[in-house]
Amino acid sequence: MQRWTNWAGTATATPSALVTPRDTEEAAAAIRAAARDGGTVRPLGTGHSFSGIGSPDTGCALDLSHWSGIVQADPHSGLVKVRAGTPLSRLNAELDGLSLAMANLGDIDRQTIAGAISTGTHGTGARLGGLATQVEELELLLADGTERRCSAEENPELFAAARVGLGALGVITTVTLRCVPAFALVADERPVRLDDVLDRFDQLTTDNDHVEFYWFPHASNTLVKRNNRLPAEESPRPLHPLRHFLEYEVVENRLFGTICRLGRAIPASVRPLNRLCASTWSARSYSDRSHRVFTTQRTVRFVESEYAVPREALRDVLGELRAAVGRLADPVMFPVEVRVAAADDVWLSTAYQRPSAYIAIHQFQGMPHRRWFDVFEDIVGAAGGRPHWGKMHRLDASSLRERYPRFDDFRRVRTEVDPDGVFRNRYLDRVLGPCG
């Protein structure tokens, strides 16, 4: 069997079998066969998680690449049923063709819709939740091969667990989303000093639909991105295609990739390169269809850890990170990203019952990162941080139980639908504990 690896190269596996089902009957047969033989099954998305959550380990890998596209849509209600293996990039394009859109998105569109919701993928916006909060109904294949539908009204506990289900409860077959009428966003991006951003961050998140900022750890400047809805009667004014190519493809991918490789080859250059990169940030403003503003193409590979902390803890956490990064033996090439989300009611959502600030740290692929990630986890852990399930972290079930009020409820539902651990892998063994 061919070796599997994720996008970042942080997880690899050699599954015992690869099944590419074309319908639920074929997938159910593979699940029943694995259960009968005491094996395991993991669905394969695009491998964009940095943690081992998507790894098939030595079990059966289900390639869901044929499960793609919208099944049905009602433009009046905004309800759209989509196959679980649909990449967000395809979903966004198909929704746009129906004059619909997702209310909020992250900045990457390579993931499948099932993978995105199952790992707790989110965008930014103080009044908006993660992608899982846009889900109205799910259909899953359970460990016995039967299909189960769940929503707030039908099997509500399974629904509360499965919206961010880590792939631990079954194989999602379809996702029904509540979409909104298509809209355009006005994007405003400009450099601001970190202290100034933190001084008025609450006001920024109140006054704007979507706010995030990037900060190079060895510099004092940030790039603040504000996205707001364009009035329906106004026409979008996208960047000229040449400028878009130069700024996003040439500068943010090719040139930045070259700078990162230089920093990897000559570590002593990283700190001045950080300051150089931060000093070259410039202002730009444009408007375009929402998904074209939310998402960007990323070709420079990196490793990432991200935690959600209570909104009120953000300034203190960043202050500690700022002090800690100066003491690192190995400098950090990649910027820190900060976003926000509203509280929600999804059991394993990182924003469960609390408005959250998300802090994501990165390092260029192939550069030392362990000490930086450990320091980060110590700081955010002291603030009650919850790790993004699809990104690198060191926590186990005993630690996570303390941070998620409904953790044991999730484990109970998992035992009910998968008592023998057909959908387990090493990552789930660590973060959820044993089945049963």
DAMOKA-V996911 format. One record per residue. N is the residue number from 1. RES is the residue in one small letter. SS is DSSP state (alpha for helix, beta for strand, coil for the rest). PSI is psi in radians with two decimals (NA if undefined). Layout:
# DAMOKA-V996911
n=N res=RES ss=SS psi=PSI
n=N res=RES ss=SS psi=PSI
This chain:
# DAMOKA-V996911
n=1 res=m ss=coil psi=2.38
n=2 res=q ss=coil psi=2.50
n=3 res=r ss=coil psi=2.41
n=4 res=w ss=beta psi=2.47
n=5 res=t ss=beta psi=2.64
n=6 res=n ss=coil psi=3.05
n=7 res=w ss=coil psi=-0.70
n=8 res=a ss=coil psi=-0.14
n=9 res=g ss=coil psi=0.29
n=10 res=t ss=coil psi=-0.16
n=11 res=a ss=coil psi=2.33
n=12 res=t ss=beta psi=2.77
n=13 res=a ss=beta psi=2.77
n=14 res=t ss=coil psi=1.59
n=15 res=p ss=coil psi=2.72
n=16 res=s ss=coil psi=-0.44
n=17 res=a ss=beta psi=2.67
n=18 res=l ss=beta psi=2.11
n=19 res=v ss=beta psi=2.30
n=20 res=t ss=coil psi=1.42
n=21 res=p ss=coil psi=2.52
n=22 res=r ss=coil psi=-0.15
n=23 res=d ss=coil psi=3.03
n=24 res=t ss=alpha psi=-0.50
n=25 res=e ss=alpha psi=-0.75
n=26 res=e ss=alpha psi=-0.70
n=27 res=a ss=alpha psi=-0.73
n=28 res=a ss=alpha psi=-0.67
n=29 res=a ss=alpha psi=-0.71
n=30 res=a ss=alpha psi=-0.69
n=31 res=i ss=alpha psi=-0.80
n=32 res=r ss=alpha psi=-0.67
n=33 res=a ss=alpha psi=-0.74
n=34 res=a ss=alpha psi=-0.76
n=35 res=a ss=alpha psi=-0.71
n=36 res=r ss=alpha psi=-0.60
n=37 res=d ss=coil psi=0.09
n=38 res=g ss=coil psi=0.38
n=39 res=g ss=coil psi=-2.96
n=40 res=t ss=coil psi=2.83
n=41 res=v ss=beta psi=2.35
n=42 res=r ss=beta psi=2.28
n=43 res=p ss=beta psi=2.47
n=44 res=l ss=beta psi=2.20
n=45 res=g ss=coil psi=-2.27
n=46 res=t ss=coil psi=0.02
n=47 res=g ss=coil psi=0.50
n=48 res=h ss=coil psi=0.02
n=49 res=s ss=coil psi=2.52
n=50 res=f ss=coil psi=-0.41
n=51 res=s ss=coil psi=-3.13
n=52 res=g ss=coil psi=0.31
n=53 res=i ss=coil psi=-0.58
n=54 res=g ss=coil psi=0.03
n=55 res=s ss=coil psi=2.29
n=56 res=p ss=coil psi=-0.06
n=57 res=d ss=coil psi=-2.15
n=58 res=t ss=coil psi=0.24
n=59 res=g ss=coil psi=-2.80
n=60 res=c ss=beta psi=2.27
n=61 res=a ss=beta psi=2.24
n=62 res=l ss=beta psi=1.96
n=63 res=d ss=beta psi=1.94
n=64 res=l ss=coil psi=0.42
n=65 res=s ss=coil psi=-0.38
n=66 res=h ss=coil psi=-0.22
n=67 res=w ss=coil psi=1.25
n=68 res=s ss=coil psi=2.56
n=69 res=g ss=coil psi=2.84
n=70 res=i ss=beta psi=2.33
n=71 res=v ss=beta psi=-0.84
n=72 res=q ss=beta psi=2.70
n=73 res=a ss=beta psi=2.47
n=74 res=d ss=beta psi=1.70
n=75 res=p ss=coil psi=-0.44
n=76 res=h ss=coil psi=-0.80
n=77 res=s ss=coil psi=-0.37
n=78 res=g ss=coil psi=0.07
n=79 res=l ss=beta psi=2.24
n=80 res=v ss=beta psi=2.15
n=81 res=k ss=beta psi=2.23
n=82 res=v ss=beta psi=2.54
n=83 res=r ss=beta psi=2.53
n=84 res=a ss=coil psi=-0.52
n=85 res=g ss=coil psi=0.16
n=86 res=t ss=coil psi=2.12
n=87 res=p ss=beta psi=2.54
n=88 res=l ss=alpha psi=-0.58
n=89 res=s ss=alpha psi=-0.76
n=90 res=r ss=alpha psi=-0.74
n=91 res=l ss=alpha psi=-0.78
n=92 res=n ss=alpha psi=-0.73
n=93 res=a ss=alpha psi=-0.74
n=94 res=e ss=alpha psi=-0.68
n=95 res=l ss=alpha psi=-0.72
n=96 res=d ss=alpha psi=-0.66
n=97 res=g ss=alpha psi=-0.34
n=98 res=l ss=coil psi=0.15
n=99 res=s ss=coil psi=0.64
n=100 res=l ss=beta psi=2.93
n=101 res=a ss=beta psi=2.80
n=102 res=m ss=coil psi=2.50
n=103 res=a ss=coil psi=-0.49
n=104 res=n ss=coil psi=2.62
n=105 res=l ss=coil psi=2.79
n=106 res=g ss=coil psi=-2.99
n=107 res=d ss=coil psi=0.09
n=108 res=i ss=coil psi=2.42
n=109 res=d ss=coil psi=0.42
n=110 res=r ss=coil psi=-0.39
n=111 res=q ss=coil psi=2.76
n=112 res=t ss=beta psi=2.77
n=113 res=i ss=alpha psi=-0.69
n=114 res=a ss=alpha psi=-0.76
n=115 res=g ss=alpha psi=-0.67
n=116 res=a ss=alpha psi=-0.82
n=117 res=i ss=alpha psi=-0.61
n=118 res=s ss=alpha psi=-0.44
n=119 res=t ss=coil psi=-0.04
n=120 res=g ss=coil psi=0.51
n=121 res=t ss=coil psi=2.49
n=122 res=h ss=coil psi=2.88
n=123 res=g ss=coil psi=-2.38
n=124 res=t ss=coil psi=2.57
n=125 res=g ss=beta psi=2.06
n=126 res=a ss=coil psi=-0.37
n=127 res=r ss=coil psi=0.16
n=128 res=l ss=coil psi=2.54
n=129 res=g ss=coil psi=-3.09
n=130 res=g ss=coil psi=3.13
n=131 res=l ss=alpha psi=-0.56
n=132 res=a ss=alpha psi=-0.45
n=133 res=t ss=alpha psi=-0.19
n=134 res=q ss=alpha psi=0.03
n=135 res=v ss=beta psi=2.26
n=136 res=e ss=beta psi=-0.48
n=137 res=e ss=beta psi=2.60
n=138 res=l ss=beta psi=2.60
n=139 res=e ss=beta psi=2.29
n=140 res=l ss=beta psi=2.61
n=141 res=l ss=beta psi=2.16
n=142 res=l ss=coil psi=-3.13
n=143 res=a ss=coil psi=-0.36
n=144 res=d ss=coil psi=0.12
n=145 res=g ss=coil psi=-0.06
n=146 res=t ss=coil psi=2.71
n=147 res=e ss=beta psi=2.39
n=148 res=r ss=beta psi=2.33
n=149 res=r ss=beta psi=2.50
n=150 res=c ss=beta psi=2.58
n=151 res=s ss=beta psi=-3.05
n=152 res=a ss=coil psi=-0.43
n=153 res=e ss=coil psi=-0.55
n=154 res=e ss=coil psi=2.10
n=155 res=n ss=coil psi=1.01
n=156 res=p ss=alpha psi=-0.56
n=157 res=e ss=alpha psi=-0.70
n=158 res=l ss=alpha psi=-0.69
n=159 res=f ss=alpha psi=-0.78
n=160 res=a ss=alpha psi=-0.57
n=161 res=a ss=alpha psi=-0.71
n=162 res=a ss=alpha psi=-0.30
n=163 res=r ss=coil psi=-0.65
n=164 res=v ss=coil psi=1.39
n=165 res=g ss=coil psi=-0.04
n=166 res=l ss=coil psi=0.21
n=167 res=g ss=coil psi=0.26
n=168 res=a ss=coil psi=-0.16
n=169 res=l ss=coil psi=-0.33
n=170 res=g ss=coil psi=-3.12
n=171 res=v ss=beta psi=1.99
n=172 res=i ss=beta psi=2.30
n=173 res=t ss=beta psi=-0.77
n=174 res=t ss=beta psi=2.67
n=175 res=v ss=beta psi=2.22
n=176 res=t ss=beta psi=2.10
n=177 res=l ss=beta psi=2.55
n=178 res=r ss=beta psi=1.84
n=179 res=c ss=coil psi=3.05
n=180 res=v ss=beta psi=2.84
n=181 res=p ss=beta psi=2.48
n=182 res=a ss=coil psi=2.50
n=183 res=f ss=coil psi=2.86
n=184 res=a ss=beta psi=2.72
n=185 res=l ss=beta psi=2.49
n=186 res=v ss=beta psi=2.10
n=187 res=a ss=beta psi=2.27
n=188 res=d ss=beta psi=2.10
n=189 res=e ss=beta psi=2.25
n=190 res=r ss=beta psi=2.62
n=191 res=p ss=beta psi=2.42
n=192 res=v ss=beta psi=2.49
n=193 res=r ss=beta psi=2.52
n=194 res=l ss=alpha psi=-0.79
n=195 res=d ss=alpha psi=-0.68
n=196 res=d ss=alpha psi=-0.69
n=197 res=v ss=alpha psi=-0.81
n=198 res=l ss=alpha psi=-0.59
n=199 res=d ss=alpha psi=-0.59
n=200 res=r ss=coil psi=0.44
n=201 res=f ss=alpha psi=-0.74
n=202 res=d ss=alpha psi=-0.69
n=203 res=q ss=alpha psi=-0.69
n=204 res=l ss=alpha psi=-0.77
n=205 res=t ss=alpha psi=-0.42
n=206 res=t ss=alpha psi=-0.68
n=207 res=d ss=alpha psi=-0.23
n=208 res=n ss=coil psi=2.61
n=209 res=d ss=coil psi=-0.75
n=210 res=h ss=beta psi=2.22
n=211 res=v ss=beta psi=2.40
n=212 res=e ss=beta psi=2.80
n=213 res=f ss=beta psi=2.71
n=214 res=y ss=beta psi=2.45
n=215 res=w ss=beta psi=2.10
n=216 res=f ss=beta psi=2.17
n=217 res=p ss=coil psi=-0.42
n=218 res=h ss=coil psi=0.30
n=219 res=a ss=coil psi=2.99
n=220 res=s ss=coil psi=-0.03
n=221 res=n ss=beta psi=2.68
n=222 res=t ss=beta psi=2.86
n=223 res=l ss=beta psi=2.00
n=224 res=v ss=beta psi=2.23
n=225 res=k ss=beta psi=2.18
n=226 res=r ss=beta psi=2.19
n=227 res=n ss=beta psi=2.21
n=228 res=n ss=beta psi=2.61
n=229 res=r ss=beta psi=2.33
n=230 res=l ss=coil psi=2.30
n=231 res=p ss=coil psi=2.45
n=232 res=a ss=coil psi=-0.50
n=233 res=e ss=coil psi=-0.11
n=234 res=e ss=coil psi=2.55
n=235 res=s ss=coil psi=2.42
n=236 res=p ss=coil psi=2.64
n=237 res=r ss=coil psi=1.44
n=238 res=p ss=coil psi=2.83
n=239 res=l ss=coil psi=2.55
n=240 res=h ss=coil psi=2.45
n=241 res=p ss=alpha psi=-0.65
n=242 res=l ss=alpha psi=-0.78
n=243 res=r ss=alpha psi=-0.71
n=244 res=h ss=alpha psi=-0.77
n=245 res=f ss=alpha psi=-0.80
n=246 res=l ss=alpha psi=-0.78
n=247 res=e ss=alpha psi=-0.73
n=248 res=y ss=alpha psi=-0.75
n=249 res=e ss=alpha psi=-0.87
n=250 res=v ss=alpha psi=-0.94
n=251 res=v ss=alpha psi=-0.95
n=252 res=e ss=alpha psi=-0.32
n=253 res=n ss=alpha psi=-1.13
n=254 res=r ss=alpha psi=-0.89
n=255 res=l ss=alpha psi=-0.77
n=256 res=f ss=alpha psi=-0.65
n=257 res=g ss=alpha psi=-0.70
n=258 res=t ss=alpha psi=-0.74
n=259 res=i ss=alpha psi=-0.73
n=260 res=c ss=alpha psi=-0.74
n=261 res=r ss=alpha psi=-0.62
n=262 res=l ss=alpha psi=-0.77
n=263 res=g ss=alpha psi=-0.65
n=264 res=r ss=alpha psi=-0.66
n=265 res=a ss=alpha psi=-0.59
n=266 res=i ss=coil psi=1.47
n=267 res=p ss=alpha psi=-0.54
n=268 res=a ss=alpha psi=-0.30
n=269 res=s ss=alpha psi=-0.15
n=270 res=v ss=alpha psi=-0.82
n=271 res=r ss=alpha psi=-0.86
n=272 res=p ss=alpha psi=-0.56
n=273 res=l ss=alpha psi=-0.66
n=274 res=n ss=alpha psi=-0.87
n=275 res=r ss=alpha psi=-0.63
n=276 res=l ss=alpha psi=-0.81
n=277 res=c ss=alpha psi=-0.78
n=278 res=a ss=alpha psi=-0.59
n=279 res=s ss=alpha psi=-0.33
n=280 res=t ss=coil psi=-0.10
n=281 res=w ss=coil psi=2.35
n=282 res=s ss=coil psi=2.87
n=283 res=a ss=coil psi=2.52
n=284 res=r ss=beta psi=2.63
n=285 res=s ss=beta psi=2.40
n=286 res=y ss=beta psi=3.07
n=287 res=s ss=beta psi=2.59
n=288 res=d ss=beta psi=3.05
n=289 res=r ss=beta psi=2.55
n=290 res=s ss=alpha psi=-0.82
n=291 res=h ss=alpha psi=-0.41
n=292 res=r ss=alpha psi=-0.39
n=293 res=v ss=alpha psi=-0.75
n=294 res=f ss=alpha psi=-0.76
n=295 res=t ss=coil psi=2.62
n=296 res=t ss=coil psi=2.71
n=297 res=q ss=coil psi=2.23
n=298 res=r ss=coil psi=2.04
n=299 res=t ss=coil psi=-0.25
n=300 res=v ss=coil psi=2.12
n=301 res=r ss=coil psi=2.55
n=302 res=f ss=beta psi=3.00
n=303 res=v ss=beta psi=2.69
n=304 res=e ss=beta psi=2.51
n=305 res=s ss=beta psi=2.49
n=306 res=e ss=beta psi=2.38
n=307 res=y ss=beta psi=2.59
n=308 res=a ss=beta psi=2.22
n=309 res=v ss=beta psi=2.77
n=310 res=p ss=beta psi=2.44
n=311 res=r ss=alpha psi=-0.70
n=312 res=e ss=alpha psi=-0.23
n=313 res=a ss=alpha psi=-0.11
n=314 res=l ss=alpha psi=-0.88
n=315 res=r ss=alpha psi=-0.78
n=316 res=d ss=alpha psi=-0.71
n=317 res=v ss=alpha psi=-0.80
n=318 res=l ss=alpha psi=-0.58
n=319 res=g ss=alpha psi=-0.73
n=320 res=e ss=alpha psi=-0.68
n=321 res=l ss=alpha psi=-0.73
n=322 res=r ss=alpha psi=-0.73
n=323 res=a ss=alpha psi=-0.68
n=324 res=a ss=alpha psi=-0.63
n=325 res=v ss=alpha psi=-0.51
n=326 res=g ss=coil psi=-0.28
n=327 res=r ss=coil psi=-0.02
n=328 res=l ss=coil psi=2.42
n=329 res=a ss=coil psi=-0.61
n=330 res=d ss=coil psi=2.10
n=331 res=p ss=coil psi=2.85
n=332 res=v ss=coil psi=2.13
n=333 res=m ss=coil psi=-0.60
n=334 res=f ss=coil psi=2.66
n=335 res=p ss=beta psi=2.83
n=336 res=v ss=beta psi=2.46
n=337 res=e ss=beta psi=2.37
n=338 res=v ss=beta psi=2.24
n=339 res=r ss=beta psi=3.08
n=340 res=v ss=beta psi=2.80
n=341 res=a ss=beta psi=2.72
n=342 res=a ss=coil psi=2.78
n=343 res=a ss=coil psi=2.66
n=344 res=d ss=beta psi=-3.06
n=345 res=d ss=coil psi=0.31
n=346 res=v ss=coil psi=2.18
n=347 res=w ss=coil psi=-0.85
n=348 res=l ss=coil psi=0.36
n=349 res=s ss=coil psi=2.45
n=350 res=t ss=coil psi=-0.30
n=351 res=a ss=coil psi=0.36
n=352 res=y ss=beta psi=2.05
n=353 res=q ss=coil psi=0.34
n=354 res=r ss=coil psi=2.35
n=355 res=p ss=coil psi=2.36
n=356 res=s ss=beta psi=2.59
n=357 res=a ss=beta psi=2.34
n=358 res=y ss=beta psi=2.26
n=359 res=i ss=beta psi=2.07
n=360 res=a ss=beta psi=2.23
n=361 res=i ss=beta psi=2.69
n=362 res=h ss=beta psi=2.85
n=363 res=q ss=beta psi=2.50
n=364 res=f ss=beta psi=2.45
n=365 res=q ss=coil psi=2.27
n=366 res=g ss=coil psi=-0.10
n=367 res=m ss=coil psi=2.66
n=368 res=p ss=coil psi=2.31
n=369 res=h ss=coil psi=-0.26
n=370 res=r ss=alpha psi=-0.80
n=371 res=r ss=alpha psi=-0.73
n=372 res=w ss=alpha psi=-0.77
n=373 res=f ss=alpha psi=-0.66
n=374 res=d ss=alpha psi=-0.78
n=375 res=v ss=alpha psi=-0.77
n=376 res=f ss=alpha psi=-0.83
n=377 res=e ss=alpha psi=-0.59
n=378 res=d ss=alpha psi=-0.75
n=379 res=i ss=alpha psi=-0.88
n=380 res=v ss=alpha psi=-0.50
n=381 res=g ss=alpha psi=-0.67
n=382 res=a ss=alpha psi=-0.40
n=383 res=a ss=coil psi=0.15
n=384 res=g ss=coil psi=0.47
n=385 res=g ss=coil psi=2.57
n=386 res=r ss=beta psi=2.23
n=387 res=p ss=beta psi=2.48
n=388 res=h ss=coil psi=2.25
n=389 res=w ss=coil psi=-0.45
n=390 res=g ss=coil psi=0.13
n=391 res=k ss=coil psi=2.89
n=392 res=m ss=coil psi=2.32
n=393 res=h ss=coil psi=2.92
n=394 res=r ss=coil psi=0.07
n=395 res=l ss=coil psi=2.68
n=396 res=d ss=coil psi=-3.09
n=397 res=a ss=alpha psi=-0.68
n=398 res=s ss=alpha psi=-0.66
n=399 res=s ss=alpha psi=-0.72
n=400 res=l ss=alpha psi=-0.54
n=401 res=r ss=alpha psi=-0.61
n=402 res=e ss=alpha psi=-0.36
n=403 res=r ss=alpha psi=-0.24
n=404 res=y ss=coil psi=1.91
n=405 res=p ss=coil psi=-0.47
n=406 res=r ss=coil psi=0.37
n=407 res=f ss=alpha psi=-0.83
n=408 res=d ss=alpha psi=-0.53
n=409 res=d ss=alpha psi=-0.71
n=410 res=f ss=alpha psi=-0.78
n=411 res=r ss=alpha psi=-0.63
n=412 res=r ss=alpha psi=-0.79
n=413 res=v ss=alpha psi=-0.70
n=414 res=r ss=alpha psi=-0.76
n=415 res=t ss=alpha psi=-0.63
n=416 res=e ss=alpha psi=-0.71
n=417 res=v ss=alpha psi=-0.34
n=418 res=d ss=coil psi=1.15
n=419 res=p ss=coil psi=-0.49
n=420 res=d ss=coil psi=0.03
n=421 res=g ss=coil psi=0.69
n=422 res=v ss=coil psi=-0.56
n=423 res=f ss=coil psi=0.25
n=424 res=r ss=coil psi=2.78
n=425 res=n ss=coil psi=-3.10
n=426 res=r ss=alpha psi=-0.67
n=427 res=y ss=alpha psi=-0.81
n=428 res=l ss=alpha psi=-0.59
n=429 res=d ss=alpha psi=-0.67
n=430 res=r ss=alpha psi=-0.81
n=431 res=v ss=alpha psi=-0.36
n=432 res=l ss=alpha psi=-0.30
n=433 res=g ss=coil psi=3.14
n=434 res=p ss=coil psi=2.69
n=435 res=c ss=coil psi=2.81
n=436 res=g ss=coil psi=NA
